[in-house]
């Protein structure tokens, strides 16, 4: 038997309770005494997908045709089901449930799987853990039936067919009285087992394995009763494929009552997290602050760093102005700070004059700018192979190493994107204009150099793209600009050539 402890959480009313929750947020709360059912498309018309308790008492059954249910209960209100939104909420609940264990994943359309191995003592034992899980989902407005067992299959069966908050250490005695539907088999296989007289898991387990292997040799693995039985009893492995691995370094603060602002707990969490990383000689490039709301939602705030760090004071500054944007909902009772993108980081020794290591100040400045304006707003131009000026560079990471650029003609320090068209007042043949109008200013050229002809890149540009003749000019006031003429007269690629201002020299 494995030493794992797996919690399966069945959410039998997820669809209808999520629909009612969304209706309440829209200000259209549904009365409990009025029967309501959600319908989904079926092979012979809409079928009942979910129903509230009033509809169930009136005779609506899941899987029945909507018209038949309406005939039984004329007052039944039928709304379309929203399986995509239900699946999205289930995925969010899987992350929210990680307050009880490091690994979790959705299980089908109405359940969750949670690995709580070694975590139950943090909640007062396994019985208290299951009670806490059920109470937490109840506060989020969801009906939950959790069960805990050494295997995923056994926990799944107990959560749906076992007693309330079932605890299991030996799967076979606990599963024996449960129906064979607890093995997660298809309807066809269940029908076949019933025809064979096998009603419970104990009946199936009592049969010789050889006869079962022969009978279901061609069945798919997920629909083979023998394989499912072995998985439930721990004889065959069944890994838990969590969508996001648990962080290696994390600090948590569990609160007795829901709060609306995590600011008071953030310094302590940073100190704890940085101490963990320092003990392992690690630093992180990204931090994720998560708050677990009582309504079953989780909100994250991420900050990124240009270089790995574990300095609490610097990391705390990166959250300035970010916490106010956090939506606390009805409050949250768990705050988690996790280090992501962890890298080795040895102790840095300051210089004899007490100065910080070289390059650290620039990295701190980039971090603060990125936290204030967003990571997309901070970049560093990197050279790229192209002779067209606007394609000769590309944005890169702020602290990226720039290779030695190839020798090229003088270029302005600022390029206008896109180039701005100028209106020529006095043109000179085969040269730049003597006077032109740009941004409502009349500029007179005092001296110039050029032209520098730049042909289009035929492998990138469309057919008919015109060449450019660039001129470096200087006006009467010493303003140095970079202008170009697009095309030539009678080049067959357009009308009269146009002039543009493309850059400004220092």
N, C-alpha and C positions, 0 to 999 in steps of 0.2 A: 504493500500500500504506500502511496506517495505521502509526503509530509505537507502537501499543499492544503490550503484552506480557501475554498472557492465559494463566493456568495453569488447566487442567482436571484435576481430581482424581477419578479413578474409584475407588469403594469397592465392588468386586464382592461382597464378603462382609459387607457392613454388617449385614444382618438376622441372619445366624447368629452373627456375632461379638458383636453387641450382646446377643443372647439368651444366649450363653455367659457374657458378662460379668455380666449380671444374675443368672444362676444362681450364679455364683461369689460374688457379693456376698451372696446369700441363704444361702451355706454349702452349696450343692448343686452343686459343680463337676462338670462332665460329662467323663468320660474320653474322650480323643481317639480311642481305638481302637474305640469303640462307635458304630455309624452312627446319626446323628440327622438328621431332616429337619423343616422347618417347613411346615405346610400352610395354604393359604388357600382360601376358597370358590371353586369354579369352576362353569361351566354344567352340568357332568355329575358333580358331586361334588368333594370336596377335591382340590386339585392341589398339587404340590411347589412351595413358594415359595423355599426356601433349604435347603441341605444342607451338612453338614460334609464334610471330605475323606474320612473313612471311608465315609460314605454314597455319595459320588460314586464311590469305588472299587468299591463294591458294586453300582453300577448305577443309583442314583437320579439322575434328571435333572430340572432345573427345568422346570416346565410339564407334566410327566407326571402322570397321575392317581395319587393316593396308594395306591389299592388295587392298581394295577399295580406300583408300586414295592415295595409290601409283598409281592407275589407273587414278585418277583425276589429280594428280600432279606427273608426272614421275620424276621430279627433287627432290622430297621429300626425305630427308635423315632420316632414322629411326634408332634409337639407343635404346638399352634395358633400361627400367626404373629401378631405384634403390630405391624402396620404403623403404628398411631398413635404408639406409643412410638419406633419407628424414625425416623419423620418428626420427632418432637420432638428426638431426639438429633442428627439431621442438621442441624436448625436451630441447635442449640447449637454443633455443630462449625463451622458457617459463621462464627459470631462468634469461635470459638477460633482459626480459621485466619487471622484478621486479624493475627496476629503476623508474617505474611509479606507482607502487603499491606493497603492501607487499605479496599478494597472487596471484598466477598465475598457470595455468595448460594448457596443450595442449587440444584442442577441435577438435576431429576428426583428419582427415589427413591434413587439410589445414587451421587450425585456432588456436587461443589462446583465453583464457578467463582470464580477469584480474579484480581483485576487487580493485577499486580505491576509496572506501568509505572514505570520509574525507581527501583525498589527492589532490583533484583538485586545491585547493587554492595555493598549493606549485608551481604550474606551470602556474599561472595566470588565472585560471578558466577552466571550462570544455571544452570550444571551443579551448582554447590554448592547453589544454592537448591532445585533439584528433589531432590537427595540429602537435604537437610535436611528437606524436607517429607515425604519417604517415611520417614525415620527418626523424625520426630515422630509420625506416625500409627502407626508400628510400636510406639513406646513406649506409645501409648494403646490398644494391642491391636487395631489395625485394619490390614487389608491395603489398601494404596493404590498406585495407578498414576498418577503425575502426568505431565503433558506440557505443554510451553510453546510457544505459537505466536502469530502476530500477530492472529489472529481467534479468536473463541469456537468457531466451528464446526470450525476446523482443530484446535484444542487438544482438543476433545471427541473427534474421530475418532482422533487420535494416542494419546490416553490409553486408548482401548478397543481399537484395532486396530493401533496402531503398536508400535515397539520400546520397550523399557524406558526410562523417563525421556527421552522423545523431545524434541529441541529443533528448532525449525523457524523459519526466517526467510523462506522463500519457500514458500507453501502448496501451489502446484500440483505441483511435483516431489515434495513429501513425501506428498501425498494421492493421487497418481495410482495407485500400486499397491494402495491400500486398497480393501476392498469397498464397494459403494454403501451398505451399512448404516451406514457412517460419516457419512452425511449426515442422520441422525436422521429417517428416514422411517418411515411406518407399514408394517405387514406386507403390506397389500394393494398398496401402491405398490412395495415391494421385490419382491413376486411378479411384478408387471407388468414391472418392469425386467428381471428374470431371464428372463421369457418373450421379451422383446425382445433378449436376448443381451447385455445390459449388466451386466457383473459387477463392474467396478471403477469408481472415480471417474474414472480416466483415460479409460475408454471413454465415460463420459457427457460429459466435458468436450470430447471430440473431435467430438461431434455438432454439427451446425449449430443455432444457438440458435432459429432460426425454427421448425424442426420440433418442438423441445421445447416452445416456447411454444404451438403449436397443440395438441399432444397433451395437455398438462396445463393448459390454459387454465381449466378449471373446478375444478381442485384447490385445496384450502385452502392458504393461504400457508405454514403450517407443514408441509405435506405435498407441496409442489411441489418436485420435484428441481431445477429451474432456480433457484428462489429460494434453496434451501438451498446449492446450489453457489456462487452468488454471495456468500452470507454467509460461507461457508468460505474463499473466495478473497479476501475483502475488497472485493468490488465493491458489496456492499450493506451498509448499517449494521445492526448488531445490538447495541443497548445492553445494558449489564449493570445490571439493576435491583436494586441492593443494598437490603435491607430497612431498613438504618439508615445514614445518611450518616456518613462518617468525621469525627471532630472536627477543628475548625480549629486548636485548641491542645491539644497532648498531649505528655507526656514519658514516656519508657520506660527501664526498666533491664533489660537482658538478663543473665541470670546463668549462670555456667559450670556450676553444679550446682544441683539443686533445693533450695529452702529452705522453711521452714515459717512464717516470720514476716517480713512486709514492713516492720516498724517502722524498721529501720536505713536503709532506702532512701527512706522517705517524706519526710524533710526535704529531701534533695537534689532529689527530683522536684518538690517544691513550689517550691523556689527556681527551678528551670529553667522550670517552667510559668508562674510569676508574672512572670519576666523576659520570656517570650514575650508575655504579655498587656500588660505595661507598654510594650514596644516598639511595640505597636499601639494604645495608649490604650484598652485593653479591660479589663473586669472580668467575673466570672462570678457567677451566682446558684446554680450547682450544680456539684459535683465528683463524678466517678466514678472510684473506684479499682478497677482490674480486675487480678486475678491469673490467669494462665494455667497451669492445672495440667498435669502431665505425662500424666494419664490422659484428656486430651481434653476436659476441662470447664473452664469459666470461672466465676469468682465475682466479683460486683460489690458494692461498698459505695458508697452515694451519700449525700452530705451536701448540704443546701440552705441557702442564705443568704437573709436577708430583704432585703438590699440588695447590689448588685454590689460585689465586692471583689477585690483581688489581693494581700492582705497575707499572706505565708507563715506568720507566727506565729499569726495568728488562725485561718487555715485548718487548721493543724496541731492546734490545740486541739479542733477539731470532730471529729477522729477518736479522741479519748480514749475508751477503753472500747468502741470499735467493732471494732477489729482482733482482739480476743480471740474475737469471734463468727465469725470467718472460718474456713471449713472448708478446710484446705489439702490434704486428700486425701493423696496420696503426695508432696506437695511441688509447688512451682511454679517455673518457670524464667524467667518474664517478668512484669514488673510494669508496668502502664500507668496513668498518671494523666491524665485528660482533663477539660477544662473544657467544661461544657454551659451552655446558656442564657447565652451571652456577650452583653454589652451594652457600649455605649460608656462609658468611665469616664476622665475627665480627671484630671490630677494635682490633688490636694486640698492647699490651702495651710493650715497651721495658723495659729491666731491669734497676735497679738503676744506673748501670755502662754504660748505653746506648747501651748495646749489644742487638742484634736481638733475637727474641724468639728462643728457642732450636729447632733444626731440620730445621730451615728456610734456613741456609746456604747450607745444603746438598740438599735440594729441588732445590735451585737455581743452584747448580752445575749440578744436574741431568738434569735440563731443558736446560742448555747451551750445555751439551754433546749430548743430544737428538737432539737439533736443528742443531748441527754440523754434527753428524754422523748418524742421523735417530733414530726414536724411537725403531726400531727393534734391534738396536745395543746395547741398554742399558737394562739390565735385572738383576735380582737377583735370584740366585739359591734357590729354595724352596725344602724341603725334600718331598720324595714320598715313599710310601710303596713298597719296593722291596729290595731283598738282592743282586741283581746283581748290581755291582758298577755303571755302566753307566746309569742305570735306577733309581737310588736312589735319583735323584734330577731332577727338571724340572725348566725351566726359568719362572720367575714371574715378576710382576711390581717392579721397582727399590726401591720403598719405602714401599713394602708390609711387613706386620708384620710376622716374622718367628716364627712358633710355636716351643716349646721346643723339640729338636730332641731326639729320643730314644737313650739309651746307645748302643754303637756299637764299634767294634774294631777300632784301629787306622787306619786312612785313609790318603793318601797323599793330599796335598793342591792343587795339579794340576793333573788332569786326562788327558791323551792323547786320543784324539778322531779322528780316531779310534786307538786302541792299535797298537803299532809298533812292528813288528816281529824282533827278534834278532837271530843272528847266534851263536849257541853254539860251542865253541872251545874245552872246556874240560868239559865233563859231569861227574856227580857223581850220582850213583844210589840212588834213593829215596831222592834226595836233589836238591838244585839249582846248576846250572853249576858253575864250579870254574872260568871259564873265558868265556867271550862272546864278540861278536862284535855288536856295536850299533852306527849308524850314523858315520861309518868309525872310530869309536874309539874302542880300545880294553880295556875292563874293567875287572879287576881282583877282585873277591869278597873276602873281608877281613872277614866279619862276616855276619850272616844271622839269621832270625827268621821265623818260619813257619814249615809246611805249614798250610794255612787256606783254607779249601776246600769249594768251592761254587758250588752248583749244579745248573743246568739250571732250568728255570721256565717252567714246562711242559705245563702250560696253555698259555704261550706266545711263546715259542721257537718251532722250527720245530722238528719233530722226528729225532733222531740221533745226536742232539746237545750234545757236550762233556762237561764234568765237568771241573772245573779249580782248580788248586792248586796254591795259591798265596804265595809268599815269600817276606818279607821285607829284603833288602840287603843293604850293605854299601861297597863301593870299597875302594881302597887304599888311595884315595884322600878325603875321607869323603863324597862322593856323595851318597845320600840315595835314593834308587829306589824301585819301587813296580813291581815285575815281576810275571808272572804266566805261568804254564805249562798247555796247553790245551789237555786234554785227558790222558788216561793211556795206557800203552803197553798192547796189546791184550784185549782191552775193547770192541772190535767188532764194533766200531763206526768210524773207519778210520785207517790210517796208523800210522806212527811214530808220537808221540806227538810233538807239536810245542811249542816254547817259545815266549812270547810276553812281552814287557815292557808297563805297563799300567799307571804308575803314578810316580810323583817325589815328595819326601818329602821336607820339608823346611830344 
